[in-house]
Amino acid sequence: MERSWYWRVALIVAVALFSVYQLVPSWFYFKLPPDQRTGDAYDASVPGWAPNAKKHLNLGLDLQGGIHLAMGVDVDRAVKAKVARRADEIGDFLKSKEVPFTDSRPVEGGRVVEVKTAEPAKVKDVILDNYGQEMYEPGGAADGAVRFAFKDQVLRDFQAKAVEQAEKTIRNRVDKWGVTEPDIKRKANSQIQIQLPGFKDPEKAKELLGRTAQLEFKIADDENPALDPLRSTVPQCPGDRSGLTLPLPEGGCWTIENVELPNGGARAVTMLAANTRAEIEKLIEEKANPLLDPQKNVVGIGEHSVTTGEGAFQARYYRSYLLRAKTELTGDYIADAFVSQDNSDALQRGRPVVAFRMTPEGGRLMDKLTSENMRRRMATVLDDKVETAPYIQGRISTNGQITLGSGQTQQRQFEEANDIALVLKAGALPAPVTISEERTVGATLGPELVRKGTIAALIGLAAVLVFMVVYYRASGVVADVALVLNGLLVLSVMSMIGSTLTLPGIAGFVLTLGMAVDANVLINERIREELRAGRTVRQAVQQGYDKVFWTIVDAHVTTLVAGVVLMQYGSGPVRGFAVTLIIGLVASMFTSIVVTRAIMEFFTRHDTARLSV
C-alpha cells in the first residue's frame, strides 16, 4: 500500500472518533426529559471529559415550542428625539460661532427646530452652511425666529435605520441572554418578529426585550418654585418628619422634601406622591404640567418605600422630581455594565447595584457635567423612571453606578440589576417598542408526530442501506459504512457549532444523505463499466474513482452554491435548511471520495483480488 493510503486511513479514523466525541453532549441532552435539559441536571449529566455542555444539538421552535413575539418600533418618537438632539446641537454650535440667539427648541409636535434670534438671516446662513445636506428652511416662522427641518429622505433613512438598530439591539440582548438559535427578523411596517425556541416565560421575554433601556442623566431643578402652587390645589399627604403614612389618599397628594441648594442654603421642595404610577402620571398631567414650560422643565417619577420600625418593607409609593428638560448625557456613552455591590454607606452595604463604565468621550462629558453642577442633584433616569437622584459631591468621569429602588427583596434586586446591566451592555433601543403579537408556541408536530417521523426516517434509511447491499453486494456495504459516517459527521458539526434542528433542517439532512448515496451509485456504476471493459479489479477501482471524481464535485459544488445563497439571504427556517445542506454536502464529498476509496483500495490491493459490485 502507498504511504498516502495510511494517511487517509488515519484521517478517516480521526474524523470518526471526533464525530462521536462531539455528539456526547447531545446524547446526554436528549436522554433527559425536556424540562430538565436546560438546568443543572443536564450540566451534571455530561462527563467531565466530554466537550463543552453547551455544544449540543438544539431543537427549533417547530420541534420543541417556545415564544413568538411581534414588536413594533415607534419610529415617530425616534424622529422627535433626533429633532430634540439636533435643537441642542444647533444651540451649542451657534454659541461656538458666537452667533446671537435666545432659544433653540423643537416645535410643531417635535418635528421642526425653531431658533429665536435678532439676526435670523445670519443664523440661517450659518446653520445651512453646516447642516445643509440634511436640513432646509421650511418657512412659517414668526418675526425674530427661523425654522429648520430635516429633509424627507433623511427622515426615511433615519426611520429605516432605527428599525435596523432595534433589530440589532434585540439580537444582542437575546445573545447575551443565552437563548440558542433565535429567529429575529424585520417585517413590514416597522415590525420585528422574534421566535425563541425552548423558552417558556413570556413575561420575562417581554420585560427584557421590550425594555427601551434609555438611560438619561438630568439635573434636578430644586431652586425652581414652579410646583409650589400645587399646595393649594392638591390634598396634602399624611405623615410626619419620619416619613409618609401609607396608603396615600386616592388620586395622589403633595408633600415637601427638604433639599440642599448649591449656594449652601436649603429649601422645602414641593413633590407629588401617589400609591400607583398610573395615579401619579394622571396627577402630573392634570395639575403639574400646566404650571411648567415644557422646554425648560419635566417631571420625573421615582419609586420609593417606607419601612416599619423593625426595618421590614411596609409598602411602596411613587413620587415626583422636578428636573431640567435637557438631557445632559445618555447611555449611548456606556462601554460596559455589570452587577456590583453598594459600599457607599453602612446602611446600604452589600445591596446590588448596576455599575457602569463610560467611554473616553462619555467620561469627558460626565466630568464636565458634574464639575459644572457641583452640589446639585443629578437624576439617573432609566426608561422614564428616576432610579436615583444623589447630590454631586465631587467630579465623576468614567465610572458610576445606578442604585435601584428599595422596596424589594435582595434576590429580586439582584435579578433586576442583572437585567438592567444586560440591556445596558447590549445597547438601548433607538425608540420604544410595543408588543403587537404574543403567543406561547407548542411544538408544531407534537411528540407523537415527532416519534412517528423519527421512525419513518429510520425505516427509510434502513431501506436505503438494505437496497445498497442487495444491489451492489460488498460494494454496497462499503457505501453503507460511508453513509453512516456521513450522518455522524453532519450531526457532530451541527452539534459543535450549536446549530438548531428544525423541520427544514431535517429536510436538508435527508437531502444530503440522498446525495451521498447518489455519489456512491455513480462510483459503483463506473467501476462496473471498467470491469466490463476488461480491466483488473484494482485498475477498475482506480479508474472508476478517477473518472467519476469531477462529476461528483460538479454536482456537489452547484448545489453548494445554491446553499450559500440561501444562507446569505435567507432567514429562520430557510437559513437552517441551508446550513444543514452545506455541512452535509461537504461531508458527502469527504465520505464518497475519500472514505469509500480508502476502503475499496484496501480490499483490492492485490492484482488477484475479486470485487462484488
N, C-alpha and C positions, 0 to 999 in steps of 0.2 A: 504494500500500500504506500502511496505517496505521503510525504510528510504533511502536506496541506490537508489530507483527509483527517489526520489526527487532530489538527487544529479545529477543523469543522466539528468533529465529534465533541471536542472539549467545549466549544461554543454552544452546541445544542444542549449538552448536559447542564451547563451553567444557566442557560436560559430556562430550562425546565425546572431546575431547583429554585431559581429566582422567582418563577411564576408561582410555584407552590408556596414559597416563603411569603410573598406579598399577599396571598389570599388568606393567610392565617387570621388576621383581624376580622375579615369578612365572614369567615367560618364561625367564629365565636359570636359575632354580631347577630347573625341570622339564627343562631342556636337559641338565643334568648327570646322571651316573649316581647312583643312590640313596646309595651310600656316600660321595659327595663333597658332598652337599647341605648338610651341617652343618659343614663345615670351611672352611679358608682358601680353598680353590678356589672355593667359591661367592662368598665376600666379594670375591675378586679379580675375578670374572667380571662383577659388577654395575657398570655405568658410574657414574662419579662424579656425573653429572647426574641419575641416577635417584633415586627415593625411598629411604628407609632400607632396607637389605638385609633387615632383619627383617620388613618389611611384605610378606609374600608368603603365598600360599595354602598351607595345610598339609593333609596327608592324615591322616585319622583312623586309629585302631587297626585298623579293619576293612579299610582300603585299603593300609596300609604296615606293619602289625605293630607290635610293641612289647612292653611288660611289663605283666603283670596281677598284682596283689598283693591279698591279703585279709589285713587285720591286725585282731587282737583287742585291745581295751583292757582292761587289768587294773584294773577299777573297784574291786575289793576292796582292792587296795593303795592306790588313791587315797583310799578311805574311811579306811583306817588312818593314812595320812599326815595327813588332815584332823583325825582324833581326836588325834593326837600334837601337832599345832599348837595345837589347842584346849586341850590339857592345859597347854602352856606359857603360852598366853594367860590361862588361868584363874589360873595361879600368879602371873603379873605383875599381874593385876587384883586379886587378894587382897592382894598386897603394897602396891599403891597405896591400897587401902582400909584398910590396917593391920589386916587380919583374921588372927589367928594360925593357921598351918598348918605342917606339917613337910614335906609332899611332895604333888606333883600329877603324876600319870603315867597312861598308858594301861594297862588291864588287860583280862582276858578276850579275849586274842588281838588286842588293839589296838582294840577296838570300844567300850570304856567308859572314862571318865575317873574315876579314884579320887583323892580328896583326903583325906589323913590330917591330922586336926586334933583338938584337945581340945574344940573347940566346933562339932560337926557341925551343930547346928540353925542357928547363926548363918551358917556357910558356905553351908548350903542356901538360906537366905533371900536372902543377898547374890547368889549365883550365879543363882538362878531369877528374881530381880528384873531382872537384866541380860540373861540368856540364855534366859529362859523361853519365848520364841517358838520357839526351835529345840531346846531340851533339856528333859529331865524327869528325875526321880529314879526309877530302876528298882528300887531296893532291893537287898538282898543284900550290903550292905557289913558288915564286921565292926565291933565297937565301936571308937570313935575314928576312924571314917572315914565318908565319904559319897560316893556314886557318881552320875555324871551320864551320860546317853546322849542321842544325837540322836534326834529323832522320826522315825518311818518315812518320812513324806512328805518330810522334809528330806533324808534319805539318798537317796530315789528321785530327787528333783530334782537332788541333787549328782551322782549317778551319770550321769544323762542329760546334765548339763552337762559332765561330764568327757569323755564321748564327743564331744559337740559341740565342746569346746575342742580335743580331739585332732584332729578333722577340720580345724578351722581352722588349727591349727599345721602339720599336714602340708601343707595347701594353701599356706600361706605359704612353707614350705620349697621346695615344687615351683616356686612362682612365682619365688623368688629364684634357684633353680637354673637357670631358663630353659627348662624343658620347655614346649612350646607346646600349648595346649588339652588339659590333662589332664582325666580324668574321675574325680572324687573324690566319693564319696557314702557316707552312713551306711546300714548294713544292720541286720538284726535281731541280737539277742544281742551288742550292743556291738561289732559288726564294722564295719570301714571298708574299702570297695572302692576300689582305686586302679588306674587304667589310664594308662600313659604312652606315647602314640603315638611311634613312631620311636626309642625308647630301647632299647638292646640290651645294657646291662650290668646284670644283676640284682643282682650283689654290691654295686655302687655304690649302687643304689637302696635295697637293704636297709640298707646302712650309714648312709645319710643319713636315710631316713625312719624306720627302726626305732630310731635313737638317741634315748633319752629326753631327753638334754641337761639333766638335773637337776644344776645347779651348786649346790654347798653349800660353805660355809666353816665349818670346825670347828677348835677349839683342841686342840693335842696335849697329852696328859696325861703329860708327861715325868717329873713328880715321883712318879707312882704306880708302886710296885714290884709291881703285881699279876701281871705276866708273868714275874717272876724265877724262880718255881718251875719254869718250863719248862727251865731249865738242867740239871735232874736227870732230866727225862723225855724230852727230845728230843736227838738227836745234835748235836754242835757242828759248825758249818760250817768247812771247811778254809780257810786263808788266814792272812794276817799283817796288820801295820799298814797295808800298802799297799792292802789290799782283799781281797775274796773270791777264791778259786780256783774257777773253773768248769770242768766242770759240778759242781753241788752234789750231795750224796747224794740218792738217790731217796727221795721222800716228804718232803723238806724237812729243815731244820736250824735251829739258833739261832746267833746271834752277838750281839756288843754294838756299840752305837753311842754314842760319847761326845757328849753334848749339853750345851749351856749352860743353866743354870737362871735364872729371873728374879731370884733373890737374889744373883747373881754367882758362884755355885758351878758345879759340873759334876757330871754323873752318867753312869755307864755303863748305858745303857738296853738292856733285852733286846728283840731283834727276831727275827722268824722270816724265813726266806728259802727259796725253792724254785725249781726250774727252770721250772715252768709255773704258770699261775694255778690250774688245777684242783688241783694238789698243795698249794699254799699255802691254798686255800679249805678243803680237807679237813683240813689240819693245824690251821687256826684253829678249825674246827667241833669237832674231837675233843679238842684239847689246850688251846687258849687260852680259848674261850668259857666252859667250865665254871669258870674262875677269875675271871670278871668278873660284875659286876652290870650287866645289860643296860640298866638305867635310868640308869646313870652313865657307862658306857664302851662303845665299839665298837672293833673292829679294822679299820683301813683297809688297803687293798692298793695298792701303787705299783709301777711298772715301772722298773727301772734297768739299767745296763750296766756292764761292766768293760772297760778298754781295754788294749791292748798298749803296749809301750814306745815304739813308733813313732806312737802316737796313733790307730791304726786300731781300729774297734769289733770286739771279740772275741766277745761273747755278751751276751744279756740274761737277767735273772733278776727274780723278784718278791719283794718284801719287805713287811713289816707296819709299821703305825704304830698306836700306842695313842692313841685320840682320845676326847675327851669325847663322850657320846652326843648331846648337844643340838646341833642345827644352828643356829648363831648367825645366819646370813644365807644367803639363797638367790639364785639367778639371776633371780628374779622382778623384782628391782630393777635389772636391767641395761637401759640405754637404747640402747646401741649396742655392737657388737663388730666388730673388724676385725683383719687380719693386720698385724703390725708387726715390727720387728727389735729384738733384745735388745742394749741398750748398757749393761747393768748392770756388766759387768766385761770385761777384755780377752780372757779365755778363751772367753766366750760371745758376743762381739761379732758381729753380723750374723746370729745364729741366729733363725729365725722364731719368733714368739710370738703369742699371741692377746691383743691389748689390748682393754680394755673400759672403757666409761664408764657410771656408775651414775646413776640418777635422783636428784633432790634428796633424797628421803626415804631412798633407799639410801645416798647419801653421808653423811647424818647418822648412820645406823645403823652404817656402816662406821667412821666417825670414833670413835663411842662404843666399838665393839668393839675397835679397835686401841689406843685410849688406855687401856682397862681391862686389856689383856693385853700390855703392853709387854715385849719380850724373850722372849716365848713363841713357839713355832712355830705358825703358822696353816696348816692344810692346805686346799688347794683341791681339792675332790672333784667330779669330773665323771663322772656315771653310775657311781658306786661305785668309781671309780679315783682314787687320790690322784695328781694331776698334779704337784704341787709342795708343799713344806712349809717355806717360808722363815721365818726369825726376823722378828718385828715389831720393826723398829729405829726406827720413827717413826710418827706418826699418818697414816693413809690415809683419804681421803674419797671423791672421785668417780671417780678414775682408778686403774686397776690392770692387771695383766697375768697371763696364765697361761703358765708355761714348760712345754713338752712334754718327754716322755721323750727321752733322748739316743741310744738305740740304733737310729737310723735315719739314712738319708742326708738331706742338707739338702733335696733335692727332695721326698722323702716327708714330711719335717717341714712343709714349706710346704703341701703338699696337705692334711695332717691339720689344720694350723692354719686353713686356709681353710674346711674342712668344719665345724670346731668353731665358727668365727666365724659361719658361715651359720646353723647350728642355734640358736646362742645368740641371734642377732639375730631369727630367726623365732619364737623362743619355745620354752620347754620343754614337752614333753608332760606332761599332768597326772598320768600314770601310765605305767608301762612297757607296751609293745605287743609282741605276739607275732605272727609271720607264720604264719597258718594255711593259706594257699594261695599258691603262687608258680608262675608259668609265663611263659615267653617265647612271645609270640603271633606267629604268622606272619600275613600278610595273609589275611583271610577269603576273599577272592575269588581271590587268586593273580594273577600277572602276565598269564597267558593270558586269564583271565576278565575282568580289567580291560580288556585290549585289546579283547576281543570286545564288552564292554559299551559301551566308547567308540565303537566302530564302529556298534553298534546305535543309540546315541543320535544320532550324526551322520546316519545314514540316516533315522531318524525325523524329525530336524529338517529335513533336505533335502526329505523328502516333504511336510512341512507347508508349507515355502516354495514348493515347486512347485505344491501344491494352491491356495494363495492366489493365485498368478499366473494359473493356469489358470482359476480360478473367478471371480476379481474383476479380472483383467487388470491395468491400470495401477494401480488402487487396491490390488490385491494386492501389487504391487511396493513401494508406499509402506508397507504393513503389514509386509512383509518387512524393510525398512530399519529400521523401529521395533523389530521383534523382535530383530534382530541387536544394535542399540544397547541394548536391554533386557538381553540376556545379558551384554554387555560391562560395563554399569553394575553389575549384580549381582555379577559376579566382581571388579570393581575395588573395590567397597565391602567385600566379604569379605576381599580382599587387604589393604586399608587397615587393617582392624581386626584382622588376623592370625587370621581365622577358620579353623576346621578343616573340611575337606570330608570328610564321611562318606557312607555309603550313604543314610541318611535325609536328609542334606543335599542329596544329588544328587536325591532324590525331590522335595524341596521346590523345588529349582531347576527341575526339569522341570515341576512343577505351576504355577509362576508363569509359565513360558513359555506353557503352555497357556491360562492366564487372560489373558495378553497377547493371544494370538491370538483368544480369545473376545471380548475387548473390541473388537478391530478388526472382527470379524464383525458385532457389534451396530451399529457405526458405519456400515459399508458397507451393511448391510441397511436401515438407517434412511434413508440417502441415496437408495437405490433407491426407497423408498416416497415420498419427497419429489419425486423426478423423475417418478414415475408420476402424482403429484397435479398435475403441470403447472408446477412451479416451474422457474426457470432453474437452471443448474448452480451458479452462485455462491450463490443462495438455498438450494438443496438442501443444499450443504455446510454452510452456516451453521446452517440449521435442524436438519440431521441431528446435528451435534455438540451443539448447544444442548439438543435434546430427549433425547439419549441420555446426557447428562452425569451426571445424578443416578442413572440406572440403573447405570452403571459404578461410580460412587462407592459406592453402596449395596452392590453385590456385593463390592467390594474391602474396604470397611470391616468388613462382617460376618465375612469371612474373616480380616481383620486382628485382630479381637477374639479369635478363636479362637487365632491365632498368639501373641498377647500372653499369653493364659492358659497355653498350653503352655510358653512361655519362662519364665514366672514360677514355675510349679510343676513343670515337668519337669526332667530332668537327663540328662546324657550325650547319647545319640543323639536323644532326643526334643527336647532343647533345641537341638541342632544343626539339626534339621528346622525348628523354629520360627524360629530366627534367619534361616535362608536364606529361609523363606517370607515373613517380614516385609519383608526387604530387597527381595525380588522383587516383592511387592505394591506397595510404594511406587514402585519403578522402573517397574512395569507401568502405573500410573496416569499417571506422567510421560510415558512414551513413547506411550501410546494417546491421551491427551487433548491433550498439548502438541506432541509431535514430529509426529505424523501430521497434526494440524490445520494446523500451520505449513506443511508441505509441500503439503497439499491446497489451502490458500488461495493459495499461490504459483501453482500451475498453473491455478487457476480465478479469478484476479484480474480477468479481463475478462468482461464480460457475454456475449461471443460464444464463450467457452471451451467446450470439449467435454470430457466426462469418461467414461472407460471404467471401468465399475463393474459 
